[in-house]
Amino acid sequence: MACNIVNCSSCSSSNVCLNCIPGYVTNSNGSACMLNCSIGYCSQCVSPNVCGANNCTATDGKGNKVTPLNGQCYSCPDPNCISCFNNNSCLACTNLTFTISPTGQQCVICSQNCQQCESSTVCLQCISSFYTLVNNTCQGTCNLTNCLSCNSSTACLLCATNYTTSTTGQCINCTVSNCLSCSADLNCSQCAQGFSLNSLSSGGLNFCLGCSVANCASCSS
């Protein structure tokens, strides 16, 4: 019998389809052949095994958002991921403060001055040429004299042995005995443990004085 139902390969009567062509299935009463949409999280296919770009469900039923990709719908468990594939792998994170982890399953926050990272504590690439990757972190490339590590192009973070940072961020040779940090004019600003700052009567320079008075934190002389 002639079959007038679109996409139907055989009918039992002019109005009831028995078998649809591949990729289609009959509806409940056999009056039509509908796309066989077996794609997860898809409300309607536009062709066999192809979901419409706007036909993916909003969530996967577990609170995770669903994103379309190449006619498929994928669940994104990571809230900081805006595009997924294979339901657990992220393609893109929400912004540049996040990067995709090596497993591809989550977006992780990069550490300070890091552009690309493996995890929140392991950096792979720093943001600019000023920063150098040292022990998985980004440290300032230091051109300051007697400086081992910088926190900016003009301020030292760690000076070489026998040098201390001045109030201006430079490394100076601190000749004040028992002093941990000097200012640019070799005026002590921080003494070693067991010593306290005291000022000379002339010149106003600070030096470090050991205090022998029991239970005293600071001595005047």
N, C-alpha and C positions, 0 to 999 in steps of 0.2 A: 504494500500500500504506500502511496506517495506520502512523504513526511514533510510537513510544512513548518515544522518547528526548527528554528535556527540552531545550528550546531548539533543537531540530532542525527545520528547515523541510522537508526531504525525505530519505527513506530508500530504500535499495536493498532492504532487507529489514527485518524488525521489529527487528533488532539492530545494523544498520550505518547510520550517518548519512552522507549525501552532502554536505549543506549545512546549516550552522547559521544561526540568525537573526543579523542584524547585531550585532556586538560579541562574537560567540562563534566559536570554531574547534573543529574535531573533534580528538580525541586521536589517538594513533598508530594505533589499530585501528578508529576510527570508532564506538566504543561509547558515547561521551559527547561533549557539547558543553561546552567550557571557555571561560571568559572570555578574550578576546584582550587580554592585558595587555602593551601596548607601552610602558608607562611606564618610563623609565630608572631603574635602582636599586630597582625594586619586585619583591619576591619573589612577591606574590600580590595581584591586584585583587579588590575586593569588588563592583564593578560595572564596566561598560565604561569604560575610561580613568579609573578612580578606584582609587587604591591604598589599602589599609587603613592606618590611622594607625600601626599597629605592624608594618607589612610592608615598610617601607623597609629596605634593606640598611644595615649599620653604616657601611661605607666605600664609596668609589667605585672601589676597586681601585688607587688611587694614594696611599692613605694619608689622604685627606681624608674627614672625617665627612659623613654624609648626614642631612638633616633633612626631615621631612614638612611640607607646607603645602597646604591645600585639595585633598587627594587626590592630590598629586604628590610626588615625591621630588627634592630638590635637593642638589647637592654644595656643601660649604662649604670652599673652599681655605684661608681664614684661620682658624687655630686659636682665635683670640679671638672668633670669631663663633658665636653659638648658634642662629641661624635664618637661612636663606638662601632666595632665590628666583632663578630663571633661572640657577642653577648657579654664578654668580660674584658675585651681589649679596647683600649682607648686610642683614638686617632688624633684628637686635639683637646687641649685643656682650655679652661675659660679665659685665662690671660697669661701674660709672660712671667708672672710671679710663680707659676706652676710649670712643671715639666713632666713628661711621661717617664715613668720608671722603666728600667730595663725589661721587666716582665710585661710591660704594656698594659697592666691591669689597673693602674691608678695614676693620679696626678699628685706629684710631691712638690713641696715648697723648697725652692733653692735657698741656700745660705746667702749671707750678705755678700754682695759684689759678684755673685755667681750667675752666669747666663744659662748654663746647661748643667744639670746635675743628675746623678744616679739616685740619690736620696737626699733627705734634708741635711745630711752631714757630709756627704761625699760629692764634691764638685768636679765636673769634667772640663768646664771651660769658663773663664772669667769674663766679665763684661767689657773690659777694655785692655789695651796694651799696658796700662799703668799697673794693673794687678797681675801677679804671677801665681800660678798654682803651686802651692807648697803643702804637702801632707793633706791633700784633698780639700784645702781651703784657699781662698783668694787673699793674698797679702800684697801690700803695695810694693812695687818695684822701687827699691831704695837707692838713690844717688847721693844721699846726704853723707857727708864725711863722718866716718866712725859710727855709722848707723847700720844695724843688722836687719831691722824690720821697721817699715813706715806704716802709718795709718793715713797719710796723705803725702802729696808731693813735697810738702814743706815741713812736715812734723814727724819726728822719729818716735817709734813705739818702743824700740829696744836698742840701746847703745852697746858698743863693743866693751870689752873688759877695761876697767879703769876710767870709763867715761860715763857721764850721767846726762839725762835730758835736762835742758834748761827750760825756763818758763816760756821760751819762744819755740820750743820743739827741736832745738839743735842739740848736738852731742858735744859736750865740753869736758875737759879734763878737770875733775873736781879735786882740788888739793886740800880741801878742808877735812881734817881728821875726823873720822867716825861719821861722815856725812853721806847720806844716800842720794841726795839730789841737790844740785846747785842751780842758782839762777845764772843769767849770762855774765854777771859781774863777779862770779865765784862767791856769791853770798849764799850760804846754806839755807835750804828751805825745808829739808827733812833729814833728821838724824837717825842713826842706827838705834836699834833697841838698847835701852839702858842709858841713852844719852838724851839730853834735852837742848832745845835751841836757846841760845843766850846771845845778847848783843854786846859788841865791843863799845866801850865808852866813847871812842873816837871813830868816826867813819860810819857808824851804824851797821857794820857788817855782822852777820850772824855766824856763830860758831857752835860746836857741839860740846857740851859739858857733861861729864860723867857725874852722877849723883850718888854719893856714898851714904846719904842719910836713909836709915831704914824706913821702908814703906813710903818713901817720897817719890812722886812721879816726876817732879821738875824742881831743879835747884836754881837759885839766883847767883850763886857763887860757890 
